[in-house]
């Protein structure tokens, strides 16, 4: 019984950490993409002027 509780807790912990890791990665990627787009737009507007 105790083992079952321990295993379910471990499983939930692993799943939660994985999701947190995934969210962080996605956020970082979005941030990089956004800043890259922002910089390219700024550069383009500077060049067109």
Buried (B, 14 or more C-beta within 10 A) or exposed (E): EEEEEEEEEEEEEEEEEEEEEEEEEEEEEEEEEEEEEEEEEEEEEEEEE
